Amino acid sequence: MIVSTEAIIIHSRRFGDSSRIVTAYSRELGKVGLVAKGARTASSSLGSALEPMSHARLTVYHGKNKDLHTVSRAETIAPRARIQGSYDHLGAGLLMCELIMRTQAQEQPDAGVFELLCRALNVLDSAANDDAYSVSVAMRLRLADLMGFGLQRAPFPQDRRYVSIDVSDGAVYEHDGGIRLSIASYGIMHSSLRGKWTSAQESDRLEIESFLSLYFSHHLDTRIAPQAFNTLR
């Protein structure tokens, strides 16, 4: 079956001497594995449209009961030059794509997840360098919302050095009893969910990544480690 689908490339790796294996999140197919034969040759028209975070229209030969399908055509829909040209933006985009890769089941499309990723990449492409990380935080917290275990919204606590978040239901407490976060780290999360971007120190990023790993791991009953963050440090 031939399928034409809009997709975001969330992972890409070399395959053989000239090909590429990519994972895309497609509006029609969900998370799907693809092989792009000859994509790394100079004459191929596929190359740039299959880079991570590319937003493309794909033509896919979709085989029944196969883990990998063949992509024969890829055309960029929305070029996002700033994401590819900035280390801060690239890192933030990879964090978002990695979580989609790790949390979504194969070929189980979810229009809400697709639209969330598209909107987040659009916002990221126009964000300042210092704000890029908080855009990725907002997207990942909203993914938890879509998956049914989002943080409970609460007023920002005043005159506190830390908060605790209950891993089971996302409730925020001003006392011990859950995952402890400094008020600075929680403030970044709290603001990002309201579309207010702010810069984050390295210590805050480490704390937020640890929290997100523990939180998603608990709810999905599998270890969700921030590999992209550790690689980019």
N, C-alpha and C positions, 0 to 999 in steps of 0.2 A: 504494500500500500504506500502510495506517495502522499506525504503530508507537507503542506506549507504552513509554517508556524512562526510566530514572533517569539523570540527567546533572548535571555541574558546568558552570556557565557560565564559560568561560575568557577570553572577549573579547566586547565589545559596542560597537556604534557606531550612530549615527543613520542613518536611511535615508529620504529624502524628507521630507515634512512631518510625518508622524505614525508612521512605522514604525521598525523597528530590525532590524539584521542582527547576529546573534550567532554565535559559535562555541562549541559545547559539546563536552565530552568525555563520551560516553555509554557506559554499561555494554554495551549491545547494538550500538551503531553506531560506537564510537570517536570520533575527532574529526570533527565534522560541522558544516557551515554551514547556518544557518537564517534565514529571514526571518519576522519577527513583524509582520504587518500591523496597523496601528492601535495598536501597543503603547504609543505615547507619548501617546495621547489620555486624557483624564480618566476616561472610562468604561471603559477597557480593564482586564481582570482579569489581564493578562499582566505588567505593568510590573515590580514588585519581584522577581518570580521569575526575571527575565532579566537581573539585574544581575550583574557579574563576581563570581565565587566563590559565587553562589547554588547551592544543591543542590536540584534540583527534579525532579518527575515531569512529563515532557513528552509531549504527544500530537503526533506528527509525521506529516504527509503526505509520505511518502518516495517521490520519483519516480526511476525508473531513469535512469541516465546524466545526472543533474543535479548541479550543484555546490551549489545552494541548495535546501533543502526548506522547506516551510511548517510552522510550529508554530502549532497552533490552541488549545492549552491548556497552561498551566504552573502547577503547584502546588508551593509550597515544601515540601520534606521536612524539612530541618534548618536552622532559622533560626540564624544565627551573628552575633548583633548586635554582639559585641565587635569582630569583624573589620571591620565596616563603620563602627564608631564610633571607631576608634583609628588614627591616622596610621601608627604603627609596625606594627600588625597588617595594615592595608590594604596597605602597601608590601610586607610579607613575602608576603602572599597573591598579590599581582600578580606578584612574581618567580617564584613557583611556577607560576602559570597561564601566564605568558609562556613558560616553558621547555617546558611541555607543548605549547603552541601551535606553538613553533618546531621541536620535535623529532619530533612524531608524525605519521605519514602519514594522509592523509584516509581516513576510513571503514575503518580497520584496527583493530578493537577489541582491547584487551588488558586483561583483567580485573585483572592485577597493577598496571598503571598506574592504572586507575580506583580501585582500593582504596587504593593509595599516596596519591593525591591526596585522597581522602576522609579517610583517617586523619590526614594532615598538617594539613588544615583543621580537623579536630576538636581536635587538639593545639594548633594555633595559637590557636583561639578561647578556650582556657583558659590560655594562656601569659601571663606578665607582659610588660609593654611592653618591658623591656630584653632579654627572651629571644626576642622574636618573630623577629628576624633569624636567629638560630641555628637556629630551627625550619625556616626556609626553606632554610638551607644543608643540613640533614640530608635534607630531602625531595629536593633536587636531586642530592645525592651518591647517594642510594638509587635515584633514577631511572637514574643511570649504571650502578648494579649491575644493574637490570632489563634495561637495554639491552646488557649484556654487556661493559662496559668500566669497571667500578667500580674505585675505588682499592684497592690491596692493603692489608690490615689489618696494622699493624705496631705494636710497642710504642712508646710516646711517647719520643722521644729526650731524653736528659738533657744539661744543660749545653751546649746548642747555641743559636746565634743564628738559624739558619735551617736549612731542609731543602730538598732538591730532589726533585721528583716527575717520574718518567719519563712523558712524555705518551703513549707508545705502550702501556704496560702498567700504569700507575698505581703502579709500585713507588716506595717512599719511600727516599731515600738521605740520609745525613748528609754528603754532599759534592756538589760541582757535577756537573752532567750531565743536568739537566732544567729544569723550571720552578721557579725559586727562590721560596720563601715564607719570610717571617719566622716565627719559632717561635710568635709570638702568633697569627698568622693560621692556621697549621697547627693550633695548639692548639684553636682554635674549631671547625675542621673535625673534628678527632680526637674532641673531646668530643661534638659534635652527633651523630655517628654512633653514639654510645653512649647517646643520650638524655639527655645532661647539657647543659642549656642555660646559656648564658653571654652576657653583654653583649659588644658589639663596638664598638671605636672606628671612626671614619670611615676612618682610614687602613687598618685591618684589612679593612673592608668593600670598599674599593677594590681591595685586593690579592686578596681572595677572588673578587670579581666578575671581575677580569681573568683569574684562573686558570680559573674555570669557563668563561668564554668561550673561552679558548684550548683547553681540554681537550675540550669538546663539539665545537668547530669542527673539531679534528683528527680526531676519531672519526667525525663525520658528513660530513666533506668539504664543509662549507658554513659560512659565517660565522654564528656564534651570538653576537650582541652583546647586552649587558644593557640594552636600551632602557628598560625600566621603571625600573631603578635610576638611570640617567642622568636620566630625566624627573623622578624624585622627589627628586633631590638639591637 
